[in-house]
């Protein structure tokens, strides 16, 4: 999978998304201009020591992104979409794009890709969810649809061991 951030502004959001990308084996694509420097302290803090493991790509603008990823299937997350993120079928190489925190994806881009716009349902008392939360919600749905391929089946306890009983795990 691929996460695309179009002109992200808040370093901690991008750092959190980068950490989620490392945890899921997802590439992160950043489209300039960025509202921060890639060596900014808040970015590194949110990404912890995982940032060095991130598959990261940078682009000058949206056209540069399209040229370097010909034929890419890009879903565009926007509060204005007709379809929800659960109404589409994601493929392993798909891209999920999010816009900047203050304005989202530019409408000039959205109207050219109306059929690929998706949204997260929410009450009308709020404009949007936090960017890193939105990215995690949609990414994990895409990964669920792919049966979490390549990810660990279950975690391990630190001090104790899980007991297996008839195919079920209990403690």
N, C-alpha and C positions, 0 to 999 in steps of 0.2 A: 504494500500500500504506500501511498504518498500523501503527505499533508503539504498544502501550499498556503503560505501566508502572504497576502497582497498588502504591502506597505504597513507591516505591523508597527505599532507605536510604543508599546509598553514592554520593556525588557523582561520583566518577571513572567509575563504571559508566554512570551517566546521561549524562555528558559523552561517553564513547566511543560510546554508542548514538546520541546526538544527531549526532555526526560521521558515523556510518554512515548515518543517516537523510538527512543533507544529501547525501552521496555517491550515494545511490540515489533521491533525490526522494521520500522517504517522510516522512509526517507523524508526529510524536511526540506522544503523548497521555499526560499525567501525572495520575494520580489521587492526591489528597491523602489523608492527610497525607504530606508528603515528609520524609525524614530529614535534610534540608539546606535551605539557602537557594539560590534560583536565581542569586544573585550570588556564590556561594561560589567561592573561588579554585580548588579542585580540579576543580570542574565546568567552569569556564572553561578551565583548563589542558588537560583531557582533550578538550574540544571544539575547542581551539585557536581560530583566528579564524573558524571556520565557524559558530559558534553563532548569529551574527546572521542567517544564511541559513536557519535551521531553521524549519520550519512547526510551531509548538508550540501545543498546547491544554492547558488546565488544568481540572480538575474537582474539586469538593468531595468527592465519594465515588463509588462505583460506580453508584449510582442516578442521580446527576447525569450521569455518562457515558452511561448507557443512554437517559436522557431527551433528551439533546442529540444522540444518534446513533441515532434510531429505525430499526429494521430492520437495524442493522449486523450483519454476520456476523463473529463474534468467535471465533477459534481461541484456546484457552487452553493455554499451554505449562506442563506439569507433569510431574514425574518419575513421577507416579502413573497416567498415561493408559494406555489399552489400545492405542491406535494410535500409530504413529510419525509424525513430521512429513512424511515422504515418501509417506505413504499417502493424503494428501488432495490435492484440486485447489484451488488458490488462485485467486481472482479479483482483478483489479486494485484493487478498493475494499475488500478484506477487512482485518480488524483481527487482529493477533497480539498477545495479551496475556501479560505476564509478571508474576509476583508479586515481592514484596520478597525481598531476598537471604536473610534469615534464616528465612523461613517459607513462601515461595511464595504462590500465590493461595489465599485462604481456602477451606477445604473446603465451606463453605456456598454459595459461588459455583460451585465445581467440580461439585457434585452436581446443580445445576440445568442444567448445560451438558455433561453427560457425553459426548455424541456429538461435541462440538467440542473435546475435550481431546486434545492431542498431546504426544508426548515425543521426546526425543533419546535413542537407545540408548546405553548406557554400561555399563561393568563395575559389578558390585554392590559393589565396594570403595570407591566414592565416592558421596556423596549427590547431587551435582549439579555442573554446569559453572558457570563464571563467567557472570553475567548478561549481560554485553555480548557474550561469545562465543556464548552460546545465541541471543541475538537475531540476531546476524549469520548464524549457521548456518541458522536457519529462514527469515529474510528472504531470503537469497540463493537458497534452494530455491524460494521463492515467485516470485522474480524470474526464475529460470531457467525455470520453467514458463511464464512469459510472454515467453520469448525475450529477456529483458533489454530490453524495449521502452523506447525513449526514452533508452537509455544509449549511450555511445560504443562504436564497434565495436572499436577497438584504440587503444593509447596511442602516444605519440610519444617518441622518445629525446631526450635533452637536447642532445647534441653531434653525433650521427650520424643518418643516415636509414636506415630499413628499405628493403631491396631487395625488390621484388615480382618473383616468378618464377612464371609460369603459375598465377596465382591464389593462390599461397602466399607467405607473407612469411618472409624469412630475413635474417640479418645477415652 
